[in-house]
Amino acid sequence: MNSFTIKDIELLTGIKAHTIRIWEQRYKLLRPKRKDTNHRVYDNDDLKHIMRVSYLYHRGVKISKIAEMTDEEIRRRSLEEKLEEDLFQPLSNQLVEAMIDFDQQRFEKVFNNALLRFGFEKTILQVIYPFLQRVGLLWLNDCVNPAQEHFASLIVRKKMMVAIDGLELSRESGTDSFLLFLPEGEYHEIPLLFVQYLLKQHGCQVVNLGASVPLEDLKFFTDRRRVTHIYTHMLTCFSQKDMDAFLHEMADMFPAVQIIVSGPQTERIAHTLPANVRALHSLDEIIEFTRKSKKAAVR
């Protein structure tokens, strides 16, 4: 059974710890267990329940009204509520709950409704990325099983690939040509797929070689096809020393190509980057880069 601190609950639901304590004391909405130190401890059922409460609360239902409902009424009401544009966080919470329960039907229902209401790009930015951040928090705290993470990631990956396939290929000659890949040992494809979607949407030519690709495979491709940019996203697999060595190796291997690297591992870069390497340190920088690529492609 997974366990969570009140701080974990705060981060996952967006409800302040002080507010949660008040809800417990005044409305008996939760009855957490206590450690020997008297600190609160919450289990999976507590987490799912407070997420449902949080969802209704963000929908404008008064907490006093929620407290009068049974657990089953809260669960049913949270499923019946319609999406609104200011409810991105509760939607991410619902995805976490569906992931914990391996509830594919509910996961896809929340995802599909968000796509219909907000469109693909806003759904990914405002619902899926916050959801993935919460999954990361759960993983760091040993509160999610790899099977749960894979369950959710594969559904997201499938949706993203369908969206990418739905975009027209650029047929303009002379446009920027991007080669996307993840380095050996890196398997988190979702950020790379989102960049592929944005670049293709903006009229760039894009080829994605996928996860855990040796540099020799990139060289084999670039020797046979025109490539103006190589793009990669690094989440987990490099130490600081290895990161610097890897980027310099890429710069030497592809001197005529602009190399773009993004992801949390860019924080490990210690030395000055080679002239043909650029690091993007945030999601905003990534989005701005793809928009500028659109302008370049139009020219």
Summary of the structure (lengths in Angstrom):
residues: 299
radius of gyration: 22.1
end to end distance: 56.7
largest distance: 68.9
contacts: 895
relative contact order: 0.08
helix: 58%
strand: 11%
